[in-house]
Amino acid sequence: MLERRLSEWIIRRRWWFIVLLPVMVITLATGMMNLKFAGDYRVFFSKDNPQLQAFDRLEKTYSQDDNVIFLLAPQDGRVFSRETLTAVEDLTKRAWQIPYSLRVDSLTNFQHTEARGDELIVRDLVRNVAHSSDADITRIRDIALAEPLLMGKLISETAEITIVTVTVQLPRIDEMQEVPEVVDAADLIAKEMRASYPHLDIRLTGMVVMTHAFSSVAMDDMGSLTLVSFGVMLVVLLLLLRSAWGAIATLFVILMSILTGLGAGGYLAIPFTPSSASAPLIILTMALANSVHILVIFYQGLVPSAGRAGRRTAMQESLRINLQPIFLTSLTTAIGFLSLNFSEVPPFRDMGNFVAIGIVAAFILSITFLPALMILLPAHGRRLHAENEMMHHFADLVIRNRHWLFRFMVGMVVVLAAFIPRNELNDVFVRYLDESVEFRRDTDLLNEHLGGLYRIDYPLDSGQSNGIHDPGFLREVDAFAGWLRQQPEVTHVNTLTDTLKRLNENLHGDNPEWHRLPDKRDMAAQYLLLYEMSLPYGLDLNNQIDVDKSATRISAIIRVLSTNDILALDRRAQAWLQKNASGLQTEGTGPTMMFAHIGARNIRAMIGGTTLALVLISLILILALRSPKIGLISMVPNLVPAIMAFGVWGIWVGEVGLALSVVTSMTLGIVVDDTVHFLSKYLRARRERGDSPEAAVRYAFSRVGLPLIITTLVLIAGFLIMTFSSFYPNSGMGMLTAIVLGMALIADFLLLPPLLMRLGRN
């Protein structure tokens, strides 16, 4: 038999594997020096993503929207006090020290306009407030609370919170250096401000801070969770294998697999991202499963006091039995992870490629390096009488009750499948980090008072140079802004028309009756020209109008909403434009819209990936098991776990985010592992021993029942460790994957045997 010849060849060449494989692994591991970490939220979108392309066009037309937000909350709840206004004024000046700063917007440097005779005065709303009278501060307060460009944007409705927004223009040459540089400078300013103004609670948030938080959490997870996993796996191996040498050898295989996966990825220029940072943990878990199957059979086959010759014989038999199923499980698992290349989300593609390389390395190491090492190390036979007796009784229980077990499992699958529609697609990108992360807590406070980082931009094009001065165009823009303000989800709308209304009022003697749009094109042009010429550096209108003044944008700040609610709001906006301003048809854009669309796009893409993986895995099993019927039967316990798990998720959670949309494809190859091991032993009993279906099921349980329990528990433990990640896409994926794996063991123990016995009689 091929397996026997291969196992003999591996045992004979064991010294080659012990010497050469570590050298090869070290050589590949040097590729880790080429790994570059990318933590920007943009990494979640491929270059051909239409929402990213729309956002890029927006930033090229206007200005970058990367920012740092200082949130100031005075202890007395009064923004309009001399102490707090002094602090805001001071912070506004210091904020310009932040690297790559392009613009600073605050309550104090807001460009207030008023008329003095025929002259238009444009100046900071607050200047030298420390020397201002109480009457001056009251006047400042009255102006600010009546200004639509401030209320809901820089000041909360209750005037208890104010923010200072620093817009930065990152060169995007080396964001791993640029982003920390910006955040470190902002942190230093915040610390200095807290020391100078102890009555202020100062928080940091913004898109740049979010990018930094994503990167920091991912790096922390890669370090701490991987170390925890090594510790947990060592304990689990010691308890289950009861062999320190076996556990140590397995850890060598795991470490070498991780180094190979990451090093090869470095040579292939695969970027490291918050999502792909979980790759070492997944490789660790998958590599361990292969080793456990080989070691359990190895220890069962050891003859006491047989010495090294006995270890060679036992290992050769273990390899003979396990070579085919381990090859098939490694191949199908790699296919499952490679199917993530269909994903619309590059970090999931990267994670799939890292893990697939690691799985191939783990397969090679587990059938070569591990056996070679175990033959050299001390080992004692362990017959596992109690465990084998337990599996024997369990097999009898399944065989006796196969009819009602089959009906019960089918009923459970149908019931749980009915709860799958309860899962709603929802991605809240600012909540990708849990509440243990400072950025998340600070952003939640911002959301509570001012709406936060969720924003939809609508670029509106007049279709002609200087078209923004056209009264008809301005009326349509203003009407759309008014409609947006009426939507309950919207907390603030920033529009050029508010500035023009204020200028029109100013240039008519500050008469409130003239607080309306200019009714002549040349008047609007003159107003904007006069205003722009009076603005200080960094506070121009480039963030609202394009270079040739043919287009403007409306920015709607919204509350934190579900994906469905964001898309529903945008659909209503598009419908309003179609009905009331058909010439202004546009698309909502910005990170909020990008994340709102990516989940649905990813699910559609992964349907193709999952289908291809399913077809390939089915063909492989049919060819390998040499039975079309058995190969097709194997798909039942491979698909059922995902159905059951998503049903449980629908009952328990009810939300499926971006990361969870790839779980089915990712786990398809993993859950095949248990099925392949069970079926390979079942077919061996049927073909080589001539056993009946019932006897073959009993044989399969006796040979792989315990290893399947051990490997499944190890896999579940490994993925449950991911739930401790502060990055929700990783923790949620870990939890759902653990549920799928648990359901897979149930299906392979309670559904597959009754199905085999039912069809085996036919």
VODREN-828542 format. One line per 2 residues: their letters; for each residue x, y negated, z of C-alpha. Coordinates in steps of 0.5 Angstrom, whole numbers. Last residue first. Layout:
% VODREN-828542
A	X:Y:Z | ...
***
This chain:
% VODREN-828542
NR	-58:0:1 | -56:3:8
GL	-50:-2:8 | -55:-8:7
RM	-58:-7:14 | -52:-5:17
LL	-48:-11:14 | -53:-16:16
PP	-54:-14:23 | -46:-14:24
LL	-46:-22:21 | -52:-25:25
LF	-49:-23:32 | -42:-23:33
DA	-40:-27:26 | -46:-32:27
IL	-44:-33:35 | -37:-34:33
AM	-39:-39:27 | -43:-43:32
GL	-37:-44:37 | -33:-46:31
VI	-39:-51:29 | -39:-54:36
AT	-32:-55:36 | -32:-59:29
LM	-38:-63:32 | -33:-65:38
GM	-27:-66:34 | -30:-70:29
GS	-33:-75:34 | -27:-76:38
NP	-23:-77:31 | -28:-82:28
YF	-29:-85:35 | -22:-87:36
SS	-21:-87:44 | -19:-80:43
FT	-21:-75:49 | -26:-72:44
MI	-19:-69:40 | -18:-65:46
LF	-24:-61:44 | -21:-59:37
GA	-16:-56:41 | -20:-52:46
IL	-25:-50:40 | -19:-47:36
VL	-16:-44:43 | -23:-41:44
TT	-24:-39:37 | -17:-35:37
II	-18:-32:43 | -26:-29:42
LP	-23:-27:35 | -17:-23:38
LG	-22:-20:43 | -27:-17:37
VR	-21:-16:32 | -20:-8:33
SF	-25:-6:37 | -31:-10:34
AY	-29:-8:27 | -29:-1:29
RV	-36:-1:32 | -38:-5:26
AA	-35:1:22 | -39:6:26
EP	-45:3:25 | -44:2:17
SD	-42:9:17 | -35:11:17
GR	-31:14:11 | -24:12:15
ER	-20:9:9 | -26:6:6
RA	-31:4:11 | -27:3:17
RL	-22:-1:12 | -28:-5:10
YK	-30:-7:17 | -23:-9:19
SL	-23:-14:13 | -30:-16:14
FH	-28:-18:21 | -22:-22:20
VT	-25:-25:14 | -31:-27:18
DD	-27:-30:23 | -23:-34:18
VV	-28:-36:14 | -30:-41:20
IG	-24:-45:18 | -25:-46:11
LT	-32:-49:11 | -29:-53:17
MS	-26:-59:13 | -32:-59:8
TV	-37:-59:13 | -34:-64:18
VS	-33:-69:12 | -39:-73:13
LA	-37:-73:21 | -32:-78:20
LG	-36:-84:17 | -42:-83:22
VE	-47:-78:23 | -52:-81:28
GV	-58:-76:32 | -54:-75:38
WI	-56:-69:42 | -62:-66:37
GW	-59:-68:31 | -52:-66:33
VG	-55:-59:35 | -58:-59:28
FA	-52:-61:25 | -48:-55:29
MI	-53:-50:26 | -53:-52:19
AP	-45:-52:20 | -45:-45:23
VL	-50:-42:18 | -45:-44:12
NP	-40:-39:13 | -44:-33:17
VM	-48:-33:10 | -42:-34:5
SI	-39:-27:7 | -45:-23:4
LG	-43:-26:-2 | -36:-23:-2
IK	-39:-17:1 | -44:-16:-5
PS	-38:-18:-10 | -34:-12:-7
RL	-26:-12:-8 | -25:-15:-1
AL	-20:-20:-4 | -23:-21:-11
IL	-30:-23:-8 | -27:-27:-2
IL	-23:-31:-7 | -29:-32:-11
SI	-33:-34:-5 | -27:-39:-3
LV	-27:-42:-10 | -34:-43:-10
LA	-35:-46:-3 | -29:-51:-4
LT	-32:-53:-11 | -39:-54:-7
TG	-36:-58:-1 | -32:-62:-6
GI	-38:-64:-10 | -42:-65:-4
MA	-36:-69:-1 | -37:-75:-6
RI	-44:-76:-4 | -43:-76:3
NR	-37:-81:2 | -41:-86:-2
AG	-46:-86:4 | -41:-87:9
IH	-38:-92:5 | -43:-97:4
AF	-44:-100:11 | -37:-100:12
MM	-36:-104:5 | -42:-109:7
TP	-39:-110:14 | -32:-111:11
GT	-34:-117:6 | -39:-117:1
GE	-47:-118:-1 | -48:-118:-8
TQ	-50:-124:-13 | -56:-126:-17
LG	-56:-134:-17 | -60:-135:-23
SA	-66:-131:-21 | -67:-136:-15
NK	-74:-134:-12 | -76:-127:-14
QL	-69:-124:-15 | -66:-128:-10
WA	-71:-126:-5 | -70:-118:-7
QA	-63:-119:-6 | -64:-121:1
RR	-68:-116:2 | -64:-111:0
DL	-58:-114:4 | -62:-113:10
AL	-64:-106:9 | -57:-104:8
ID	-55:-107:14 | -61:-104:18
NT	-59:-97:15 | -51:-98:17
SL	-54:-99:24 | -53:-107:26
VR	-48:-111:31 | -52:-118:30
II	-51:-122:24 | -46:-128:22
AS	-49:-130:15 | -43:-133:10
IR	-46:-137:4 | -41:-138:-1
TA	-40:-143:-7 | -38:-143:-14
SK	-37:-148:-20 | -32:-153:-16
DV	-26:-151:-20 | -22:-149:-15
DI	-28:-145:-11 | -32:-147:-5
QN	-33:-145:2 | -26:-143:5
NL	-23:-148:0 | -27:-153:4
DL	-21:-157:8 | -19:-156:15
GY	-12:-154:15 | -9:-161:14
PL	-14:-166:16 | -20:-168:12
SM	-21:-175:10 | -20:-174:2
EY	-25:-168:3 | -30:-172:5
LL	-30:-178:0 | -29:-172:-6
LY	-35:-169:-3 | -40:-175:-2
QA	-38:-177:-9 | -40:-170:-12
AM	-46:-170:-9 | -48:-177:-11
DR	-46:-176:-18 | -51:-170:-18
KD	-57:-174:-16 | -62:-172:-11
PL	-57:-171:-5 | -59:-166:0
RH	-63:-168:6 | -62:-171:13
WE	-64:-178:10 | -70:-179:15
PN	-64:-178:20 | -61:-185:18
DG	-54:-185:20 | -53:-191:16
HL	-55:-188:9 | -48:-185:8
NE	-48:-181:14 | -55:-178:13
NL	-52:-176:6 | -46:-173:9
RK	-50:-169:14 | -54:-166:8
LT	-48:-165:4 | -45:-161:10
DT	-51:-157:11 | -51:-155:4
LT	-44:-152:4 | -47:-146:8
NV	-45:-142:14 | -51:-138:17
HT	-51:-136:24 | -55:-131:28
VE	-58:-126:23 | -61:-120:25
PQ	-68:-123:26 | -68:-126:19
QR	-71:-134:19 | -64:-136:18
LW	-63:-132:12 | -69:-135:8
GA	-66:-142:10 | -59:-140:7
FA	-63:-138:1 | -67:-145:0
DV	-60:-149:1 | -57:-145:-5
ER	-63:-146:-9 | -63:-153:-7
LF	-56:-154:-9 | -57:-151:-16
GP	-62:-156:-17 | -58:-162:-15
DH	-52:-160:-19 | -46:-161:-15
IG	-44:-154:-14 | -44:-154:-22
NS	-37:-157:-22 | -35:-153:-28
QG	-41:-148:-30 | -44:-142:-28
SD	-47:-144:-22 | -44:-138:-18
LP	-46:-136:-11 | -42:-132:-7
YD	-46:-128:-1 | -42:-126:5
IR	-44:-122:10 | -42:-122:17
YL	-41:-117:23 | -35:-120:27
GG	-39:-122:33 | -46:-124:34
LH	-45:-130:38 | -46:-128:46
EN	-47:-121:46 | -43:-120:40
LL	-37:-124:43 | -38:-120:49
DT	-38:-113:45 | -31:-115:42
DR	-28:-116:48 | -30:-110:51
RF	-28:-106:44 | -21:-110:44
EV	-19:-108:51 | -20:-100:49
SE	-23:-96:55 | -30:-98:52
DL	-29:-93:46 | -26:-95:39
YR	-30:-94:32 | -35:-99:35
VF	-33:-105:31 | -34:-100:25
VD	-41:-99:27 | -42:-93:22
NL	-49:-90:22 | -52:-85:17
EN	-58:-82:21 | -59:-75:23
RP	-66:-73:25 | -66:-70:18
IF	-62:-64:21 | -67:-62:26
AA	-71:-57:22 | -64:-53:21
LV	-64:-52:28 | -71:-48:28
VV	-69:-44:21 | -62:-42:24
MG	-65:-40:31 | -71:-36:27
VM	-65:-32:23 | -61:-31:29
FR	-67:-28:33 | -69:-24:27
FL	-63:-21:26 | -62:-20:33
WH	-69:-16:33 | -66:-11:28
RN	-59:-10:31 | -61:-9:38
RI	-58:-2:39 | -52:-4:34
VL	-51:-11:38 | -51:-8:45
DA	-46:-2:42 | -41:-7:40
FH	-42:-11:47 | -40:-4:50
HM	-34:-3:46 | -32:-10:47
ME	-32:-10:54 | -28:-3:54
NE	-23:-6:50 | -22:-12:55
AH	-22:-7:61 | -17:-3:57
LR	-12:-8:55 | -7:-4:52
RG	-1:-8:54 | 6:-6:52
HA	12:-10:54 | 16:-15:50
PL	23:-18:51 | 25:-22:45
LI	29:-20:39 | 23:-16:36
ML	19:-23:37 | 23:-27:34
AP	23:-23:27 | 15:-23:28
LF	15:-30:29 | 19:-32:23
TI	16:-28:18 | 9:-27:18
SL	7:-33:23 | 12:-38:19
IF	10:-37:12 | 2:-38:15
AA	4:-44:19 | 8:-47:13
VI	2:-46:9 | -3:-49:14
GI	2:-55:15 | 2:-57:8
AV	-6:-56:8 | -6:-61:15
FN	-2:-66:12 | -6:-66:5
GM	-13:-66:9 | -11:-72:13
DR	-9:-76:7 | -15:-75:4
FP	-19:-77:10 | -15:-83:11
PV	-16:-84:3 | -24:-85:4
ES	-28:-83:-2 | -27:-76:0
FN	-26:-71:-6 | -19:-70:-3
LS	-22:-67:3 | -23:-61:-1
LF	-15:-60:0 | -18:-58:8
GI	-23:-53:6 | -18:-50:1
AT	-12:-50:6 | -17:-46:11
TL	-19:-41:5 | -12:-40:4
ST	-10:-39:11 | -16:-34:12
LF	-14:-30:6 | -7:-30:8
IP	-8:-28:15 | -14:-23:13
QL	-9:-19:8 | -3:-19:13
NI	-6:-17:19 | -6:-10:19
RL	0:-9:16 | 3:-14:20
SE	1:-11:26 | 4:-4:24
QM	11:-7:23 | 10:-11:29
AT	9:-5:33 | 15:-1:29
RR	20:-6:30 | 18:-7:38
GA	19:1:39 | 26:0:35
RG	27:-6:40 | 26:-1:46
AS	21:4:47 | 20:3:54
PV	12:3:54 | 10:4:47
LG	7:-3:44 | 1:-3:39
QY	-3:-7:43 | 2:-12:44
FI	3:-13:37 | -5:-13:35
VL	-5:-19:40 | 1:-22:37
IH	-1:-22:30 | -8:-25:31
VS	-5:-30:36 | 0:-32:31
NA	-5:-34:26 | -10:-38:31
LA	-4:-42:34 | -2:-45:27
MT	-9:-48:26 | -9:-51:33
LI	-3:-54:32 | -4:-56:25
IL	-11:-60:28 | -7:-64:33
PA	-1:-66:28 | -7:-68:23
SA	-10:-73:28 | -6:-79:26
SS	-9:-78:19 | -15:-82:22
PT	-11:-88:25 | -7:-88:18
FP	0:-85:16 | 1:-86:9
IA	3:-80:4 | 9:-81:1
LY	10:-74:-2 | 17:-74:2
GG	13:-76:8 | 8:-71:7
AG	13:-66:7 | 16:-68:14
LG	9:-69:17 | 7:-62:15
TL	14:-59:16 | 15:-62:23
IS	8:-59:25 | 9:-52:22
ML	16:-52:26 | 12:-54:33
IV	7:-49:32 | 12:-43:30
FL	16:-45:36 | 10:-46:41
TA	8:-39:38 | 15:-36:41
IA	14:-39:47 | 7:-36:48
GW	10:-29:46 | 16:-30:51
AS	11:-32:57 | 7:-26:56
RL	0:-25:59 | -3:-26:52
LL	-10:-29:54 | -7:-33:61
LL	0:-35:58 | -3:-37:51
VV	-9:-41:54 | -3:-45:59
LM	1:-46:53 | -5:-49:49
VG	-6:-54:54 | 1:-56:55
FS	2:-57:47 | -5:-60:47
VL	-3:-65:52 | 3:-67:48
TL	-1:-68:42 | -6:-72:46
SG	-1:-77:48 | 3:-78:42
MD	-1:-78:36 | -7:-81:41
DM	-2:-87:43 | 0:-88:35
AV	-8:-88:33 | -10:-92:39
SS	-4:-97:37 | -6:-97:30
FA	-13:-98:31 | -12:-104:36
HT	-7:-108:31 | -13:-107:26
MV	-18:-110:31 | -13:-115:33
VM	-13:-118:26 | -20:-117:25
GT	-22:-121:31 | -21:-121:38
LR	-18:-124:44 | -21:-125:51
ID	-20:-131:56 | -24:-132:62
LH	-22:-139:64 | -22:-142:71
PY	-15:-141:71 | -13:-146:66
SA	-5:-146:66 | -4:-139:67
RM	-10:-136:63 | -7:-141:57
EK	0:-138:58 | -3:-131:58
AI	-7:-133:52 | -1:-136:48
LD	3:-130:49 | -3:-125:47
AA	-4:-129:40 | 4:-129:39
DV	4:-121:40 | -2:-121:36
VE	1:-124:30 | 7:-121:30
PV	4:-114:31 | 0:-115:25
EQ	6:-117:21 | 11:-112:22
ME	7:-106:21 | 3:-110:16
DI	10:-110:11 | 9:-114:5
RP	1:-116:6 | 3:-123:6
LQ	-2:-124:12 | -6:-131:11
VT	-9:-132:18 | -15:-136:20
VT	-15:-138:27 | -22:-138:31
VI	-23:-142:37 | -29:-139:41
TI	-34:-142:46 | -38:-139:51
EA	-43:-142:56 | -47:-147:52
TE	-53:-142:52 | -54:-142:45
SI	-46:-140:44 | -41:-144:41
LK	-37:-143:35 | -42:-140:30
GM	-48:-140:34 | -48:-147:34
LL	-43:-151:31 | -44:-152:23
PE	-52:-153:26 | -50:-159:30
AL	-55:-161:35 | -52:-158:41
AI	-45:-161:38 | -47:-168:38
DR	-51:-168:45 | -45:-165:48
IR	-40:-170:45 | -45:-175:47
TI	-45:-172:54 | -37:-172:54
DA	-37:-179:52 | -42:-181:58
DS	-37:-178:63 | -31:-182:61
SH	-26:-179:56 | -18:-179:59
AV	-18:-172:59 | -22:-171:53
NR	-16:-174:49 | -20:-172:42
VL	-26:-168:41 | -30:-169:35
DR	-24:-169:31 | -25:-175:26
VI	-29:-177:19 | -31:-184:19
LE	-35:-186:13 | -35:-194:11
DG	-40:-198:9 | -42:-200:16
RA	-39:-195:21 | -42:-188:19
ET	-41:-182:22 | -38:-175:21
HQ	-35:-170:26 | -29:-165:23
FN	-29:-160:28 | -23:-160:32
TL	-25:-160:39 | -31:-154:38
SD	-25:-150:34 | -23:-148:28
VR	-16:-147:26 | -13:-145:19
LS	-8:-142:15 | -4:-139:21
YP	2:-134:18 | 5:-133:25
IQ	1:-136:31 | 4:-143:33
WA	-2:-147:30 | -6:-144:36
RK	-2:-148:41 | -6:-154:38
TL	-13:-151:39 | -11:-148:45
DE	-10:-155:48 | -16:-158:46
VA	-20:-152:48 | -17:-153:55
TL	-19:-160:55 | -26:-158:53
TE	-26:-153:59 | -23:-158:64
RS	-28:-164:62 | -34:-160:62
FV	-38:-158:56 | -37:-151:56
RG	-40:-150:62 | -41:-143:65
DQ	-38:-144:72 | -33:-139:71
PA	-31:-141:64 | -32:-136:58
LL	-27:-137:52 | -26:-133:47
FI	-20:-133:42 | -21:-130:35
VN	-15:-128:31 | -17:-128:23
DD	-16:-124:17 | -22:-128:12
QS	-17:-129:6 | -19:-135:2
YT	-24:-137:-3 | -23:-134:-10
KE	-18:-129:-9 | -21:-127:-2
LR	-28:-126:-6 | -25:-122:-11
DF	-22:-118:-6 | -28:-117:-3
AQ	-32:-115:-9 | -26:-110:-11
LQ	-27:-107:-4 | -34:-106:-5
PN	-33:-103:-12 | -28:-98:-9
DK	-23:-97:-14 | -17:-98:-10
SF	-19:-93:-4 | -23:-96:2
FV	-21:-93:9 | -14:-96:9
RY	-17:-103:8 | -19:-103:16
DG	-11:-104:17 | -7:-99:21
AF	-2:-96:16 | 4:-92:18
KL	9:-91:14 | 13:-84:14
NM	19:-84:10 | 23:-82:17
MG	18:-76:17 | 22:-73:11
TA	27:-71:16 | 23:-65:18
LT	23:-62:11 | 31:-61:12
IV	29:-59:19 | 24:-54:17
MV	29:-51:12 | 34:-50:17
PL	29:-47:22 | 27:-42:16
LV	34:-40:14 | 37:-37:21
IF	31:-33:24 | 28:-31:17
WW	35:-28:14 | 35:-24:21
RR	28:-21:19 | 30:-18:13
RI	28:-11:15 | 22:-13:18
IW	19:-17:13 | 21:-12:7
ES	17:-7:12 | 11:-11:12
LR	11:-13:5 | 11:-5:3
RE	6:-4:8 | 1:-9:6
LM	2:-7:-1 | 0:0:0
***
